[in-house]
């Protein structure tokens, strides 16, 4: 009698058995370090459901971020502040199931939403556990200074962490809006100090959002153990990230000038992902002239 395929269960549903597609080399923290050492750019996109995650993975995207940007692009909110931990777990589990269905190899990162890690390190650990149980390989949190002890607490307990500096959407109201960060000497010094503290605390990746290109380039050189991922931060970072809806040209709001619509000439969603990967790898994206703050 033929035995039925085994399925893996999670608190957020059952992962269907993988389809018989050829295996690619899985992305891991050591693999990302090897890429950086070899001078190969890291590609990352956001995704919020199984289908887009699977297509991105098949197109060769190394990292998929389940971003709390889902609050704006999926839920219609004005900012990320209204996104809950339950929302993030639901979408993380959806993306994880999509990757498992196609024997996906992408590195899966989940945002820790507003209010899920500021109260205490123990609260942060509980939130991280829920996201990891939903399928994340790594969690991402925003801010510097006060976050370094939290990052260390998580990393010491086996949770890989991606930090996020520059424009931090969860605190956009405190920043006075969606503005470039680190332009002044004082701002750059603070950002640099926070970045080094986060690396020392054990953060393996660092998203730099809307940071001057020269500062991002300098930070990348100063952070050998923390891979910088830029968005509106120039081409000098170790990798790039874009919001899914932005790169497909279906943003509901005003498109940022550093964003490129990869769907325009691609002919398909998978083609758009492939064009994005190729452009990041060959250095044609991002174009520094479009975001030389």
C-alpha positions as CSV (number, residue, x, y, z in Angstrom):
1,X,0.0,0.0,0.0
2,X,1.3,3.4,-0.9
3,X,1.9,5.7,2.0
4,X,0.3,9.2,1.8
5,X,2.8,12.1,1.7
6,X,3.5,13.6,5.1
7,X,2.5,17.2,5.6
8,X,4.0,19.6,8.1
9,X,1.7,21.4,10.6
10,X,2.1,24.9,12.1
11,X,-0.2,26.8,14.5
12,X,-1.5,28.7,11.4
13,X,-2.3,25.7,9.2
14,X,-0.9,22.7,7.4
15,X,1.9,23.0,4.8
16,X,1.0,21.0,1.7
17,X,3.6,18.4,0.4
18,X,6.2,20.0,-1.8
19,X,5.9,19.6,-5.6
20,X,8.6,17.6,-7.4
21,X,10.6,20.6,-8.7
22,X,14.4,20.7,-8.9
23,X,16.1,21.9,-5.7
24,X,18.2,25.0,-5.8
25,X,20.8,25.9,-3.3
26,X,19.0,27.0,-0.1
27,X,19.6,30.6,1.1
28,X,21.0,30.8,4.6
29,X,23.0,33.3,6.6
30,X,26.3,31.6,5.6
31,X,25.2,31.6,2.0
32,X,24.4,35.4,2.2
33,X,27.9,36.0,3.7
34,X,29.5,34.0,0.8
35,X,27.6,36.2,-1.7
36,X,28.8,39.4,-0.1
37,X,32.4,38.2,0.1
38,X,32.2,37.3,-3.6
39,X,30.8,40.7,-4.4
40,X,27.4,39.4,-5.5
41,X,24.5,41.7,-4.6
42,X,21.7,40.3,-2.4
43,X,18.1,40.7,-3.7
44,X,15.0,41.1,-1.5
45,X,11.4,41.8,-2.2
46,X,8.3,42.0,0.0
47,X,5.6,39.4,-0.4
48,X,2.4,38.8,1.6
49,X,0.8,35.7,0.1
50,X,1.7,32.2,-1.1
51,X,1.5,32.8,-4.8
52,X,3.7,35.9,-5.1
53,X,6.2,34.4,-2.7
54,X,6.5,31.3,-4.9
55,X,6.9,33.3,-8.1
56,X,9.6,35.5,-6.5
57,X,11.5,32.5,-5.3
58,X,11.3,30.8,-8.7
59,X,12.7,34.0,-10.3
60,X,15.8,33.8,-8.1
61,X,15.1,36.3,-5.4
62,X,17.2,35.4,-2.4
63,X,15.3,37.0,0.5
64,X,11.5,37.6,0.9
65,X,10.4,40.0,3.5
66,X,6.9,39.8,4.9
67,X,6.8,43.5,5.6
68,X,4.3,45.4,7.8
69,X,4.0,47.5,4.6
70,X,1.0,45.1,4.1
71,X,-0.9,47.6,6.2
72,X,-0.8,50.1,3.4
73,X,-0.7,47.9,0.3
74,X,-3.1,45.1,1.5
75,X,-5.2,46.7,4.2
76,X,-5.5,50.2,2.9
77,X,-4.1,51.9,6.1
78,X,-2.3,55.2,6.0
79,X,0.8,53.8,7.8
80,X,2.2,50.5,9.2
81,X,1.2,51.4,12.8
82,X,-2.2,49.6,12.6
83,X,-0.7,46.2,11.7
84,X,-1.0,43.6,14.4
85,X,1.2,40.7,15.3
86,X,-1.7,38.4,14.4
87,X,-1.7,40.0,10.9
88,X,2.0,39.4,10.5
89,X,1.7,35.8,11.6
90,X,-1.1,35.1,9.2
91,X,0.8,36.6,6.2
92,X,4.1,35.0,7.2
93,X,2.4,31.6,7.4
94,X,0.8,32.2,3.9
95,X,4.2,33.0,2.4
96,X,5.9,30.1,4.1
97,X,3.3,27.7,2.7
98,X,3.9,29.1,-0.8
99,X,7.6,28.5,-0.5
100,X,7.1,25.0,0.8
101,X,4.8,24.1,-2.1
102,X,7.5,24.8,-4.7
103,X,10.4,23.6,-2.5
104,X,11.4,27.2,-2.1
105,X,14.9,28.2,-1.1
106,X,14.4,31.9,-0.2
107,X,15.4,33.3,3.2
108,X,12.1,34.4,4.8
109,X,12.1,37.5,7.0
110,X,9.1,38.8,9.0
111,X,8.6,42.3,10.4
112,X,7.9,42.6,14.1
113,X,5.0,45.2,14.0
114,X,4.5,48.3,16.0
115,X,4.1,47.6,19.7
116,X,5.2,44.0,19.6
117,X,8.8,44.5,21.0
118,X,9.0,47.9,22.7
119,X,7.6,46.9,26.1
120,X,10.4,44.5,27.1
121,X,12.9,42.0,25.8
122,X,10.6,39.2,27.0
123,X,7.8,40.7,24.9
124,X,10.1,40.8,21.9
125,X,11.0,37.2,22.4
126,X,7.4,36.1,22.6
127,X,6.6,38.0,19.4
128,X,9.6,36.6,17.6
129,X,8.6,33.1,18.7
130,X,5.2,33.5,17.1
131,X,6.7,34.7,13.8
132,X,9.3,31.9,13.7
133,X,6.6,29.3,14.5
134,X,4.6,30.8,11.6
135,X,7.5,30.1,9.2
136,X,10.0,33.0,9.4
137,X,13.7,32.4,9.4
138,X,14.5,35.8,10.7
139,X,12.7,38.8,12.3
140,X,13.1,42.4,11.6
141,X,12.7,45.3,14.0
142,X,13.1,49.1,13.5
143,X,15.1,51.7,15.3
144,X,18.5,52.1,16.9
145,X,19.9,52.9,20.4
146,X,17.3,51.3,22.6
147,X,16.9,48.3,20.3
148,X,20.4,47.0,20.6
149,X,19.8,45.2,23.9
150,X,16.7,43.6,22.5
151,X,18.6,42.4,19.4
152,X,21.3,40.9,21.6
153,X,18.6,39.2,23.8
154,X,17.0,37.6,20.7
155,X,20.2,36.6,19.0
156,X,21.5,34.9,22.2
157,X,18.3,32.8,22.1
158,X,18.7,31.7,18.6
159,X,16.6,34.2,16.7
160,X,18.3,35.8,13.7
161,X,17.7,39.5,13.5
162,X,17.5,42.1,10.7
163,X,17.7,45.7,12.0
164,X,16.3,48.7,10.2
165,X,17.6,52.3,10.3
166,X,17.1,55.5,8.5
167,X,13.5,56.2,7.7
168,X,11.6,53.8,10.1
169,X,7.9,53.7,9.0
170,X,6.7,52.6,12.5
171,X,7.9,56.0,13.9
172,X,7.2,58.1,10.9
173,X,5.1,60.5,13.0
174,X,8.0,61.2,15.3
175,X,10.3,61.7,12.4
176,X,8.0,64.4,10.9
177,X,7.0,62.4,7.8
178,X,8.6,60.4,5.1
179,X,11.9,62.3,5.1
180,X,15.5,61.4,4.3
181,X,17.5,60.5,7.4
182,X,21.2,61.1,8.1
183,X,21.7,64.2,6.0
184,X,23.2,66.4,8.7
185,X,26.6,65.6,10.4
186,X,24.8,65.0,13.6
187,X,22.2,62.7,12.0
188,X,24.8,60.8,10.2
189,X,26.9,60.3,13.4
190,X,23.9,59.0,15.2
191,X,22.9,56.6,12.5
192,X,26.5,55.3,12.3
193,X,26.6,54.8,16.0
194,X,23.4,52.9,16.0
195,X,24.5,50.7,13.1
196,X,27.7,49.7,14.8
197,X,25.8,49.0,18.1
198,X,23.3,46.8,16.2
199,X,26.2,44.8,14.5
200,X,27.9,44.4,17.9
201,X,24.5,43.2,19.3
202,X,24.4,40.4,16.7
203,X,22.2,41.8,13.9
204,X,23.0,39.9,10.7
205,X,21.3,42.3,8.3
206,X,20.4,45.9,8.3
207,X,17.9,47.7,6.1
208,X,18.9,51.3,5.3
209,X,15.9,53.3,4.1
210,X,16.1,56.7,2.6
211,X,19.7,57.3,3.7
212,X,22.2,59.4,1.6
213,X,24.1,57.1,-0.8
214,X,27.5,58.1,0.4
215,X,26.6,57.3,4.0
216,X,25.1,54.0,3.0
217,X,28.3,53.1,1.1
218,X,30.5,54.0,4.1
219,X,28.3,52.0,6.6
220,X,28.5,49.0,4.3
221,X,32.3,49.1,4.5
222,X,32.2,49.6,8.3
223,X,29.8,46.6,8.9
224,X,31.5,43.5,7.7
225,X,29.3,41.2,9.7
226,X,26.0,42.9,9.1
227,X,24.7,42.9,5.5
228,X,23.2,46.2,4.5
229,X,20.1,46.2,2.3
230,X,19.1,49.5,0.8
231,X,15.8,51.0,-0.2
232,X,16.3,54.6,-1.5
233,X,19.8,54.4,-0.1
234,X,21.9,54.2,-3.3
235,X,23.8,51.3,-4.9
236,X,26.6,50.9,-2.4
237,X,24.8,48.6,0.0
238,X,25.3,44.8,0.0
239,X,21.8,44.3,-1.4
240,X,18.5,45.9,-2.4
241,X,14.8,45.6,-1.3
242,X,11.6,46.8,-2.9
243,X,8.0,46.6,-2.0
244,X,6.2,44.2,-4.3
245,X,3.5,46.6,-5.4
246,X,6.0,49.3,-6.1
247,X,8.2,47.2,-8.4
248,X,5.0,46.0,-10.2
249,X,3.8,49.5,-10.7
250,X,0.5,49.1,-8.8
251,X,1.2,51.4,-5.8
252,X,-2.0,53.2,-4.7
253,X,0.0,56.3,-3.7
254,X,2.7,58.4,-5.2
255,X,5.6,56.4,-6.5
256,X,9.0,57.3,-4.8
257,X,11.5,58.5,-7.3
258,X,14.0,55.7,-6.4
259,X,11.5,53.0,-7.3
260,X,11.5,51.4,-10.8
261,X,8.4,49.7,-12.4
262,X,9.9,46.4,-13.5
263,X,6.6,45.2,-14.8
264,X,6.4,47.8,-17.5
265,X,8.6,45.9,-20.0
266,X,8.6,42.4,-18.5
267,X,5.4,40.9,-19.8
268,X,4.7,38.8,-16.7
269,X,5.1,39.0,-13.0
270,X,7.8,36.4,-13.0
271,X,9.6,38.4,-15.8
272,X,9.4,41.5,-13.6
273,X,11.0,39.6,-10.7
274,X,13.7,38.2,-13.0
275,X,14.4,41.7,-14.4
276,X,14.7,43.1,-10.9
277,X,17.2,40.3,-9.9
278,X,19.3,40.9,-13.0
279,X,19.3,44.7,-12.6
280,X,20.4,44.5,-9.0
281,X,23.1,41.9,-9.8
282,X,24.5,43.8,-12.7
283,X,24.4,47.1,-10.9
284,X,22.0,48.9,-13.2
285,X,19.5,49.2,-10.3
286,X,19.4,51.4,-8.3
287,X,20.3,54.4,-10.3
288,X,22.1,56.7,-7.9
289,X,21.2,59.8,-9.9
290,X,17.6,59.2,-9.0
291,X,18.2,59.3,-5.2
292,X,21.3,61.3,-4.6
293,X,19.8,63.0,-1.5
